[in-house]
Amino acid sequence: MKTTTTLAALAIALLPGFAFAQCAGKHTEQTAASCMAGTTWDAVKGTCVETPSS
């Protein structure tokens, strides 16, 4: 019984780490809101591009 309880506690303790590992790196996409000053969002390219000056 003690071994089962220990293994269950260990599994529960490690679950957040596994969940984080599954989604690591997937939230690095740029959005229009993250464009720096002087750039605009280009939906075709899916990235920020320099704002053309006239």
Secondary structure by P-SEA (a helix, b strand, c coil): caaaaaaaaaaaaaaaaaaaaaaccccccccccccccccccccccccccccccc
